[in-house]
Amino acid sequence: MHDTVWFENNGIPAVFVATDGFVDAAVAQSTSLGMPDVNRVFVPHPMQDQTDEEMHQRANSVIEQLLTALID
């Protein structure tokens, strides 16, 4: 989150990406960093036990959200 906020504060579009197990932590941290509405995209938790194919499917499921967040 620190990097995402830093990039945004420096005029470089960024999106925070994490699993949905970290929604509350991401909201709390972005708020404490002064950017409560920073762009965030969440994928289903957990990730560590996914096959390469499953990882690709998850990435494909959020690519439009990522691109939209970057151009907003």
C-alpha positions in Angstrom: 0.0 0.0 0.0 2.8 2.4 0.8 4.2 2.1 -2.8 0.7 2.6 -4.3 0.1 5.7 -2.3 3.7 7.0 -3.1 3.2 6.5 -6.8 -0.3 8.2 -6.8 1.1 11.1 -4.7 3.8 11.6 -7.4 1.4 11.6 -10.3 2.0 8.0 -11.4 -1.2 5.9 -11.7 -1.1 2.9 -9.5 -3.4 0.1 -8.3 -3.0 -1.9 -5.1 -3.6 -5.6 -5.7 -4.1 -8.2 -3.0 -6.3 -11.1 -2.0 -9.7 -10.4 -0.5 -8.4 -11.6 2.8 -6.7 -8.2 3.2 -9.6 -5.9 2.4 -9.9 -4.5 5.9 -6.2 -4.1 6.3 -5.9 -2.3 2.9 -8.7 0.1 3.8 -7.2 0.9 7.2 -3.7 1.4 5.8 -4.7 3.6 2.9 -6.8 5.7 5.2 -3.9 6.1 7.7 -1.7 7.1 4.7 -4.2 9.8 3.8 -5.5 8.2 0.7 -8.7 6.3 1.7 -9.9 6.0 -1.9 -6.8 4.7 -3.5 -7.5 2.3 -6.3 -7.7 -1.3 -5.0 -8.4 -4.6 -6.7 -8.8 -7.8 -4.8 -8.6 -11.4 -6.0 -10.0 -14.4 -4.2 -7.9 -15.7 -1.2 -5.8 -17.8 -1.0 -3.2 -17.6 -3.8 -0.3 -19.7 -2.6 -1.9 -23.1 -3.5 -3.0 -22.2 -7.0 -1.7 -23.8 -10.1 -0.3 -21.7 -12.9 -3.5 -22.1 -14.8 -5.6 -21.0 -11.8 -3.3 -18.0 -11.4 -3.9 -17.0 -15.0 -7.6 -17.4 -14.6 -7.6 -15.1 -11.5 -5.5 -12.5 -13.4 -7.8 -12.6 -16.3 -10.8 -12.2 -14.0 -9.5 -8.8 -12.8 -7.6 -7.4 -15.7 -10.5 -5.1 -16.8 -10.8 -3.8 -13.2 -7.1 -3.1 -13.2 -7.1 -1.3 -16.5 -10.2 0.8 -15.5 -8.6 1.8 -12.2 -5.4 2.9 -14.0 -7.2 5.2 -16.4 -9.7 6.7 -13.9 
